[in-house]
């Protein structure tokens, strides 16, 4: 289980796990600590079983309002740090 401390978002941490299937790293058990509960639950369910690369490609660069980042962007950053 990985733990990532976010910056610039309402969520303070992201907990997640990565497993390997047929030589491909995939994401599971994503949990945001804080943040917009419905949105973070939705992101967690949507990325379940996706490859790390696919999650990063889809979520990197998403902004929240006028903030330079977002909870999905922070998840992408977290995954890039453990690749």
Secondary structure, DSSP 8 states (H G I E B T S, - for coil): -EEEE-SSSSEEEEEEEEEEETTEEEEEEEEEEES-HHHHHHHHHHHTT-BHHHHHHHHTT---TTSS--HHHHHHHHHHHH-
